[in-house]
């Protein structure tokens, strides 16, 4: 199975259009176009997950003018998008079809292919302590890495072909829930990634 995009070049920088933040605040936050081919026989649905594995683990180093986040600081995953139960006949998500702007407190009913379900991204936890922003962030919200990070962030888009039409998931669900529910049902996987930084020195 292959995953391609007219919005992203594999391994290259992601443009501002598909990011949640830029140097001045929020960016357009449109989801990139994604298309997949070479789908294996027996596919009954797809799942999609987008993860940044380069997120700092020391919260009090983020966003500070008096220091940079060391490149070798331990990192963790940050989920930007998770979608399940994408119908077996779907082969493309158009740019901006699932997200066309950042919504404070999160999108309550993000658009998506008929029958699909979108889960919580990790802005849910990031904004949990902020009364102006706290909420359930469903669907796609793009890159918004710390401006003081010495590391270039990578964003991996992964599509999974599954042998089941629906996954057993709670409401709401997370990427971890999808990973658990997919166990033993993945027929194929395809991925691509882009990069993004707000550090002017990178």
Secondary structure as UniProt FT lines:
FT   STRAND          2..4
FT   TURN            10..11
FT   HELIX           16..18
FT   STRAND          21..22
FT   TURN            23..24
FT   STRAND          25..26
FT   STRAND          34..37
FT   TURN            41..42
FT   STRAND          45..56
FT   HELIX           59..61
FT   TURN            62..63
FT   TURN            65..66
FT   TURN            71..72
FT   STRAND          75..87
FT   TURN            88..89
FT   STRAND          92..93
FT   TURN            95..96
FT   TURN            104..105
FT   TURN            114..115
FT   STRAND          117..118
FT   HELIX           123..126
FT   TURN            127..129
FT   TURN            131..133
FT   TURN            147..148
FT   STRAND          153..162
FT   HELIX           175..182
FT   TURN            183..185
FT   STRAND          186..196
FT   TURN            200..201
//
